[in-house]
Amino acid sequence: MAAFRDVALGVLTPLLEDRPAGMQFVRSREALGTLPDRMTDALDHWAVAAPERVFLAQRDRSGDWRRLTFAEAHSVSSRIASALIRRHVSAERPIAILSGNDIEQGLLVLAAMRIGVPVAPVSPAYSLVSTDFEKLRYILGKLTPGLIFVARAAPFERALRAVAPPDCEIVCTEGRIDGMDTTPFATLLDGEEADARVAAAHATVGPETIAKVLFTSGSTGQPKGVINTHRMLTANQAMLRHWLPFVKDEPPVLVDWLPWHHTFGGNHNFGLALTNGGSLYIDHGKPLPGGIDETVRNLKEISPTFYLNVPKGFEELVARLRTDSALRDSYFSRLRANFYAGAGLPPHVARALDEIAIETIGERILMVTGLGATETAPAALACTKETARPGLVGLPLPGLELKLVPNAGKLEARLRGPTIMPGYWRDPVQTAKAFDEEGFYCLGDALRYAEPGRPEGGFIFDGRVSEDFKLATGTWVSVGPLRAQLITAFAPLAKDVVIAGHDRDDIRALVFPDPEACRAAIAAPSSVPDAAVLADPALRRLFAARLGQLARASTGSSNRVTRILLLAELPSIDANEITDKGSINQRAVLTRRAALVEALYAEPPGPEPILPES
């Protein structure tokens, strides 16, 4: 196998300490070092050190790149901060952002951070996809915003009329809403660049000042607002600079679609560009068969030095890299590393990326990942070169303590350190539940050693503790690894699976298929409805064959799936079946589709379930 393109990764040396009752503590021997007090300190630095370097860029209506330099970002965000000082925003009346990534949102976030006003980027899906707006209503009620920002008024009008507080100013880059207090974004540019009130407010901003409130997806109920302080964000970027020293040596160039209302895009990636004087090209593509076209267009023009995506994004990109030589040449020309997060990377996607890289540049590109959460700002564990293998999530980053607690035969992970949230916004009950008696945040994930008892070998993600269940026999089922195994076995035919079997005799699964991949697998023309594709005997035989292979390779009832059912209806965001970032909520799907679960377990089986081919 060809060698990797040379890239430096920082050293992570784990120190293991055994405690009574089987508990273990793991931390890095490396120190975190001195931290900036504020995230905006980086903007102040780069506006002087590299004033003409591109910081943010996005395509305008003509398709050309609109670029914002560090000097411009500093100047404009300072004027916006001055305009915000004159408005009814404060630490108690934050700014809510309902639309997606754009330069105006970036400027507004920087301006608010400068004067100590929290911002809360909220998933656009709660306004544009939801039909009842219940999550958005709950979030705005909990947040009590003093200002709401949307890029374009028209798409958000229904949601705003339904749930916007009557005393809240609405700022729009384009358009207005009749009868509501709407203000053009351009009005915010009328502030003074050198405003003494802004300077005074900036002087009061410190490490514990709230920078953001990021609402989790609410997979187990209503969304929770995760408080993100400046200390959390600056400490996490210091951890990343230790782990990824190449971003210090060469300011990163990112082409990135990941949404800023999530910690991956809004903290990790936006912060990576800001902290290291890098350039973030906003990609309005999506990791979908149609949405990937815009990403491909952007990657042909802008060659990234570091590319970050979710596994589905890499899967869609691989299909285009295979057939587009211009895309391959641009993508690999100066790429130092790839990074995935959010789910496990299917092995066939990793192999394909290696093969295409070797064909294009004669060497492989290192693929790394880690583990974290919105509550951890997000990076907590990260892979070294030695642990950058499929399934591994690496080792604790400097400054963090990892506590491993025996729980139902697994090791439950808990974390403590400067990047851990102080709590949930105005929710003391959920905050108390999130921490143990020693102040460790209960991550909810289980980990296991890649090499038993030897932390140097790294850790493997071992599923969500809350998802695991017992069969009627008392056998534990580890849902996370089993889901990953099924998705890999069915790839690319399945988008996701939900595992059933609590208090039952055996495991069965509901499968959300990928209609386009299923259509291609049986060469069905586009005129054939999706329902007919899923009912096609050839496709069902294909699923049965792969299910049979899994059954023959299983080691017992804890990982043998005896029956599956293909679901034609997409998961519902209003019913909590799917989060806005595409993560499946096991519990909600099983509850809402209880009748289908019963059909899975009916004896004799009906015509819909698929049994393994013998």
C-alpha positions, 0 to 999 in steps of 0.5 A: 500500500502506498505511503501517506502524504507527509503531515504532522500530528501532535503527540498524545501520550496517555497516562492511565490511573486505576481507581477502586470499583473498576474505574479508570482515569486517562489524561494526556501528559501534554500540557494545554498551555496559555489560553486567550481570554476571548475568541475575538482576540484572534480576529484582532490579531489577524486583522493586523498580522494578515489584513488582506488574507481572505477569512470568509467567502461565499458565492454571490448571485452571479456565481462569483466568490464574494470574499471578506478579508480579516481587516474587513471582518474586523472593521465591519463586525466592530460597526455591527457591535456598535449598532447592537449596543444601541439595541435591546440585546444583552446576556439575558436577551441574546441574538437568535439566528434562524438561517444558514451559513453566510457572511452576514451571520459570521459578522453578526456572531463576531460582533456579538462576541465582542460585546458579550452578547450570546448568539444562538444559531438555530437549525433552519429545519425548525423553521423551514421543514417543521410543520408545527414549529413546536421546537422553534417555539420552545427554543425562542421561549427558553431563549427570550431573544432581543433580536432574531436574524434571518438572511431572507425574510420570505422563507421564514415568514410563516415561522416568524409569524407563528412564534416570534416574540412580539417585542423582538426585532427581526433583522433580514438581509433581504426582504421584510415582513409586513406588520412585523418589526423588521430591520434591514441588515444594512442598518447595522452597518451604520454603527461606529467602528471606534465606539467607546461603548464597544471598547468598554463592553469588550473589556468586560468579556472574559473566559467565562462570558457566554459566547453561544447557546447551541441547542442540541437536536432534542433526540430524547425530548425538547432541545437543550441549550448548551452554554458555550463560554469563550474559555470553552472555545479558546481551549478547544482551539488550543487543543486542536492546534496541538493535535493539528500543528500543520494548521499553525504552519500553513493557515488552513483553507477550508471548503465547508458546508457543515452548519454553524448551528452545530458545534462541528461547523460553527465551533470546530471549523469556523473556529479553526479558520478564525484562530489560525488565520485561515480561509473558510469558503462557505459551501452551500452544497449538501451531501445528497445526490443533487446537493453534491453538485455545488460542493463539486463546483466549489472544490474544483475552484478552491483546493482545500488544505484540510477537508472535513465532512460527515461520512455521507459527504465523503461517500457522495464525494467519492462517487464524483471523484471517480469520474471527474479528473478535474475534481481529483486534481483540484481536491488532492493538489494541496490536501494535508488530511481528511477528517470525518465525524458524526458517524462511523466511516464505512470501510468501502468509502475509506478504501475508495478514497485511498485508491483514488488518491493513489491514482491521482497523486501516488500517495494516500491522504491521512483520514482522522477522526475523534470524539466529542459533543456539543457539550464539549465544544466539541473535540475531546478525543482525537486520533494520532497517526498510530490510532488513525484506523477505522473504528478508533476515536483516539485519545484524550486531548491535552487538558481533558480528563477521561473517566471510564466507569463500568456500566452493564459490561461496558466502560461509560465515558465521562469528561472534565476540563476547560472545554466542558460546558458549565450547564444548559441554558436556564435548565438547572434540572437537566444540568444537574443530571448531566454531571456526576458527583466529581463534576465529570460530564456524562457523555453517554458514550461507551468506549473500549480499548483497541488493545486491552489495558493499553491506552496507547493503542487508542479507544474504540467507540462502543455505542451509546449507553442509553440505547443498549438493551437486553433480550428476554434471555438477559443478553445485552445488545450493543446497539451502536456497533450493531447498527454500524455493522448493518449499515456497512453490510447493506451499503450503499442500499441503507441510509440508517437502521433502527434495532428492535428486540428489547425484552424479545427473544431475538434482534430484528431491524427497521431499515431506512433505505436509500431509494436512489442506491436501491434503484441503481442496484436493480437498474430500475428506471426513474419512472418507477415509484420508490415504493415499487422499487422497495417491493421489487423481488430482486432488491429484496433478494439482495437484502436477504443475501446480505442479511444471510451473510451477516447471520452466518458471521454472527457469534450469537444472539447479541449480534444476529439480526433475524429479520428486517423491514424496509421503511418507505416513509422517511423519518419525521423531524416533528416526531423526533424520529430524526434530528436536524443533522440527520441522526436517527432517534432509536427510541422515537422511531420504535415508539412511533412505528410500534405497529411495524415492530409488531409486524416484524415479530409476527408469527408466521411472518407476513409478506413485508419482512425480509428473512436472511437467505440461508 
